[in-house]
Amino acid sequence: MDWRERISVDANICHGKPCLKGTRVMVSVVLDNLAAGEPVEAILKSYPTLKPEDIQASLSYAAELARERIVTLPGAV
């Protein structure tokens, strides 16, 4: 899976922070929940617009950032 298919940046949504496409759920919110030990099922229940693929995309995005490279997001200004 390519995380770019599920994550977008729009200056008019969530102050331009990376969000899961079609939602106003920021990737950082998903990652914060995972880091706090929330089970995937609980995150999906709390954010019913999300799909399991969104959780995986968020993790893949974080892994990409952790490689210390510049990551260009579609629509980034």
HELIX and SHEET records of a PDB file:
HELIX    1   1 TRP A    3  GLU A    5  5                                   3    
HELIX    2   2 CYS A   14  GLY A   16  5                                   3    
HELIX    3   3 VAL A   27  ALA A   35  1                                   9    
HELIX    4   4 VAL A   40  SER A   46  1                                   7    
HELIX    5   5 PRO A   52  ALA A   66  1                                  15    
SHEET    1   A 2 ILE A   7  SER A   8  0                                        
SHEET    2   A 2 CYS A  19  LEU A  20 -1                                        
END                                                                             
